[in-house]
Amino acid sequence: MSTPLIEPDRVLLQARNVEFDWSTLPLHWVPGDPFSTHVLNVLHLLLPAGEEWFVETFKEALPLIEDEQLREDVVGFIGQESVHSHAHQGVLEQLESKGLDPTPFTDQMRWLFGRLLGRRPLTGLRAENYLVERLAIIAAVEHVTAFLGDWVLNAKGLDAAGTDPTMLDLLRWHGAEEVEHRSVAYDVMRYFDPGEARRIRTQLLVTPVLVWLWIRGARFLMAHDPDLARASKHVRAPHLSDWLAASRRGTLPGPVDLGRRMSRYFHRSYHPSHEGSTGQAVRYLASSPAARAAAR
């Protein structure tokens, strides 16, 4: 009889050095599947600017947090998110070297996070409320990154499809850290606002925006993919049927699974600690080729 795995109550969050070699990354790193490749590539378009914004917002909140354990978690969260942003930037550089320039889209993301959602010259209660609004947005987004992290750690379809091992390691290393720190943003939001109204309202706004950005990103990548330049307009555009087929292969999460996972945030009993397994995340982080390469 196998011994049941014991989940750690709490782990010390820390940034980990990683080293990825993108020199041999193919443009379609899920072989023969540009759709799955580019839907997942949207992560690289969104995350560098988004995670830099997470870091700046948490740095703004940190001096206002008096709970020592939560402060420690926030410091660890900031360190991990900073490394994530840098790691995804390397993929963007590799895409550009292969003739797919991501900057028209990533420039829009930098405007969205840096200008539209960035710091404003506010004071007093207005400044505090604006900060908590941004923290609530981060908590809503981190719910999504946590369940996507859990999905990719268990996505056997990506292994079966022959996904490039370096990219798969990046996705799983990042996903594991998202699972590991999945409760921090939520706990920070609750520290400043323990009520339900802002939490639910923010997720109702964030969910459709994320879906819209993801669709735009997939369309942009498919339309500008140089390997698809001679294909028909139909082939170069993402379709619902492509998503359903990819979910059956296990290279993308399916709509039912996404809807079920997304809806958990609206439950009154919700807490991010119920998403994924810290033990599984820590075990992957201990074996990640990129982390071990950096250690060497």
For each residue, the residues with C-beta under 8 A, 3 or more apart:
1:
2:
3:
4:
5: 277 279
6: 279
7: 277 278 279
8: 11 278 279 282
9:
10:
11: 8 180 278 282
12: 72 76
13: 72 73 75 76 77 79 80 180 181 184
14: 76 79 80
15: 76 79 80 82 83
16: 80 83 173 177 285 291 294
17: 83 291 294 295
18: 83 87 173 288 290 291 293 294
19: 290 293 294
20: 87 90 166 169 170 290
21: 24 166 293
22: 25 90 91 93 94 166
23:
24: 21 166
25: 22 29 91 94 164 166 167
26: 29 31 164
27: 37 95 98 100 225 226 227
28: 31 32 33 34 37 227
29: 25 26 37 163 164 167
30: 33 36 37 40 158 161 162 163 164 251
31: 26 28 161 162 163
32: 28
33: 28 30 36 37 161 246 251
34: 28 37 38 222 225 227 228
35: 38 39 218 222 238 242 243 246
36: 30 33 39 40 161 246 249 251 252
37: 27 28 29 30 33 34 40 41
38: 34 35 41 42 218 221 222 225 238
39: 35 36 42 214 218 238 243 246 252
40: 30 36 37 43 171 252
41: 37 38 44 45 91 95 217 221
42: 38 39 45 46 213 214 217 218 221
43: 40 46 47 88 171
44: 41 47 48 88 91 92 95 102
45: 41 42 92 102 105 106 109 217 220 221
46: 42 43 49 50 109 213 214 217
47: 43 44 50 51 84 85 88
48: 44 51 52 85 86 88 89 92 106 109
49: 46 52 53 106 109 110 112 113 114
50: 46 47 53 54 109 113 141
51: 47 48 54 55 81 82 84 85 88
52: 48 49 55 56 82 85 113 114
53: 49 50 56 57 113 114 117 118
54: 50 51 57 58 77 81 138 185
55: 51 52 58 59 78 81 82 85
56: 52 53 59 60 118 119
57: 53 54 60 61 131 134 135 138
58: 54 55 61 62 74 77 78 81 138 188
59: 55 56 62 78
60: 56 57 63 119 131
61: 57 58 64 65 74 131 135 188 192
62: 58 59 65 71 74 75 78
63: 60
64: 61 131 192
65: 61 62 70 71 74 188 191
66: 71
67: 70 71 191
68: 71 72
69: 72 73
70: 65 67 73 74 187 188 191
71: 62 65 66 67 68 74 75
72: 12 13 68 69 75 76
73: 13 69 70 76 77 181 183 184 187
74: 58 61 62 65 70 71 77 78 184 188
75: 13 62 71 72 78 79
76: 12 13 14 15 72 73 79 80 181 184
77: 13 54 58 73 74 80 81 181 184 185
78: 55 58 59 62 74 75 81 82
79: 13 14 15 75 76 82 83
80: 13 14 15 16 76 77 83 84 177 180 181
81: 51 54 55 58 77 78 84 85
82: 15 51 52 55 78 79 85 86
83: 15 16 17 18 79 80 86 87
84: 47 51 80 81 87 88 174 177
85: 47 48 51 52 55 81 82 88 89
86: 48 82 83 89 90
87: 18 20 83 84 90 91 170 173 174
88: 43 44 47 48 51 84 85 91 92 170 174
89: 48 85 86 92 93
90: 20 22 86 87 93 94
91: 22 25 41 44 87 88 94 95 167 170
92: 44 45 48 88 89 95 96 102 106
93: 22 89 90 96 97
94: 22 25 90 91 97 98
95: 27 41 44 91 92 98 100 101 102
96: 92 93 99 100 101 102 103
97: 93 94
98: 27 94 95 226
99: 96 226
100: 27 95 96 221 224 225 226
101: 95 96 104 224
102: 44 45 92 95 96 105 106 221
103: 96 106 107
104: 101 107 108 220
105: 45 102 108 109 216 217 220
106: 45 48 49 92 102 103 109 110
107: 103 104 110 111
108: 104 105 111 112
109: 45 46 48 49 50 105 106 112 113
110: 49 106 107 113 114
111: 107 108 114 115 116
112: 49 108 109 115 116 117
113: 49 50 52 53 109 110 116 117 118
114: 49 52 53 110 111 117 118
115: 111 112 118
116: 111 112 113
117: 53 112 113 114 134 137
118: 53 56 113 114 115
119: 56 60
120: 127 130
121:
122: 126 127 130
123: 126 127
124: 127 128
125: 128 129
126: 122 123 129 130
127: 120 122 123 124 130 131
128: 124 125 131 132 192
129: 125 126 132 133
130: 120 122 126 127 133 134
131: 57 60 61 64 127 128 134 135 192
132: 128 129 135 136 189 192 193 198
133: 129 130 136 137 198 202
134: 57 117 130 131 137 138
135: 57 61 131 132 138 139 185 188 189 192
136: 132 133 139 140 189 193 198 199 202
137: 117 133 134 140 141 202 206
138: 54 57 58 134 135 141 142 185 188 189
139: 135 136 142 143 185 186 188 189 199 202
140: 136 137 143 144 199 202 203 206 207 265
141: 50 137 138 144 145 185 206 210
142: 138 139 145 146 178 182 184 185 186 272
143: 139 140 146 147 182 186 203 262 264 265 272 275
144: 140 141 147 148 210 262
145: 141 142 148 149 178 182
146: 142 143 149 150 178 179 182 272 275 276
147: 143 144 150 151 261 262 264 275 276
148: 144 145 151 152 175 178 253
149: 145 146 152 153 174 175 176 177 178 179 182 276 281
150: 146 147 153 154 175 179 275 276 277
151: 147 148 154 155 175 253 257 261
152: 148 149 155 158 171 172 175
153: 149 150 172 175 176 179 276 280 281 284
154: 150 151
155: 151 152 158 159 250 251 253
156: 159 160 250
157: 160 161 249 250 251
158: 30 152 155 161 163 168 171 250 251
159: 155 156 162 163 168
160: 156 157 249 250
161: 30 31 33 36 157 158 249 250 251
162: 30 31 159
163: 29 30 31 158 159 167 168 251
164: 25 26 29 30 167 168
165: 168 169 289
166: 20 21 22 24 25 169 170 289 290
167: 25 29 91 163 164 170 171
168: 158 159 163 164 165 171 172
169: 20 165 166 172 173 288 289 290
170: 20 87 88 91 166 167 173 174 290
171: 40 43 152 158 167 168 174 175
172: 152 153 168 169 175 176 284 288
173: 16 18 87 169 170 176 177 284 285 288 290 291
174: 84 87 88 149 170 171 177 178
175: 148 149 150 151 152 153 171 172 178 179 281
176: 149 153 172 173 179 180 280 281 282 284 285 288
177: 16 80 84 149 173 174 180 181 281 285
178: 142 145 146 148 149 174 175 181 182
179: 146 149 150 153 175 176 182 275 276 277 278 280 281
180: 11 13 80 176 177 278 281 282 285
181: 13 73 76 77 80 177 178 184
182: 142 143 145 146 149 178 179 186 272 273 275 276
183: 73 186 187 271 272 273
184: 13 73 74 76 77 142 181 187 188
185: 54 77 135 138 139 141 142 188 189
186: 139 142 143 182 183 189 190 271 272
187: 70 73 183 184 190 191
188: 58 61 65 70 74 135 138 139 184 185 191 192
189: 132 135 136 138 139 185 186 192 193 198 199
190: 186 187 193 194
191: 65 67 70 187 188 194
192: 61 64 128 131 132 135 188 189
193: 132 136 189 190 198 199
194: 190 191
195: 198 199
196: 199 200 268
197: 200 201
198: 132 133 136 189 193 195 201 202
199: 136 139 140 189 193 195 196 202 203 265
200: 196 197 203 204 266
201: 197 198 204 205
202: 133 136 137 139 140 198 199 205 206
203: 140 143 199 200 206 207 265 266
204: 200 201 207
205: 201 202 208 209
206: 137 140 141 202 203 209 210
207: 140 203 204 210 211 262
208: 205 211 212
209: 205 206 212 213
210: 141 144 206 207 213 214
211: 207 208 214 215
212: 208 209 215 216
213: 42 46 209 210 216 217
214: 39 42 46 210 211 217 218
215: 211 212 218 219 238
216: 105 212 213 219 220
217: 41 42 45 46 105 213 214 220 221
218: 35 38 39 42 214 215 221 222 238
219: 215 216 222 223 237 238
220: 45 104 105 216 217 223 224
221: 38 41 42 45 100 102 217 218 224 225
222: 34 35 38 218 219 225 228 236 237 238
223: 219 220 236 237
224: 100 101 220 221
225: 27 34 38 100 221 222 228 229 236
226: 27 98 99 100 229
227: 27 28 34
228: 34 222 225 231 235 236
229: 225 226
230:
231: 228 235 236
232: 235 236
233: 236 237
234: 237 239
235: 228 231 232
236: 222 223 225 228 231 232 233
237: 219 222 223 233 234
238: 35 38 39 215 218 219 222 242 243
239: 234 242 243
240: 243 244
241: 244 245
242: 35 238 239 245 246
243: 35 39 238 239 240 246 247 252 254 255
244: 240 241 247 248 254 255
245: 241 242 248 249
246: 33 35 36 39 242 243 249 251 252
247: 243 244 250 251 252 253 254 255 257
248: 244 245 254
249: 36 157 160 161 245 246
250: 155 156 157 158 160 161 247
251: 30 33 36 155 157 158 161 163 246 247
252: 36 39 40 243 246 247
253: 148 151 155 247 257 258 261
254: 243 244 247 248 257 258
255: 243 244 247 258 259
256: 259 260
257: 151 247 253 254 260 261
258: 253 254 255 261 262
259: 255 256 262 263
260: 256 257 263 264
261: 147 151 253 257 258 264 275
262: 143 144 147 207 258 259 265
263: 259 260 266 267
264: 143 147 260 261 267 270 274 275
265: 140 143 199 203 262 270
266: 200 203 263 270
267: 263 264 270
268: 196
269:
270: 264 265 266 267 274
271: 183 186 274
272: 142 143 146 182 183 186 275
273: 182 183
274: 264 270 271
275: 143 146 147 150 179 182 261 264 272
276: 146 147 149 150 153 179 182 280 281
277: 5 7 150 179 280 281
278: 7 8 11 179 180 281 282
279: 5 6 7 8 282 283
280: 153 176 179 276 277 283 284
281: 149 153 175 176 177 179 180 276 277 278 284 285
282: 8 11 176 180 278 279 285 286
283: 279 280 286 287
284: 153 172 173 176 280 281 287 288
285: 16 173 176 177 180 281 282 288 291
286: 282 283 291
287: 283 284 292
288: 18 169 172 173 176 284 285 291 292
289: 165 166 169 292 293
290: 18 19 20 166 169 170 173 293 294
291: 16 17 18 173 285 286 288 294 295
292: 287 288 289 295 296
293: 18 19 21 289 290 296
294: 16 17 18 19 290 291
295: 17 291 292
296: 292 293
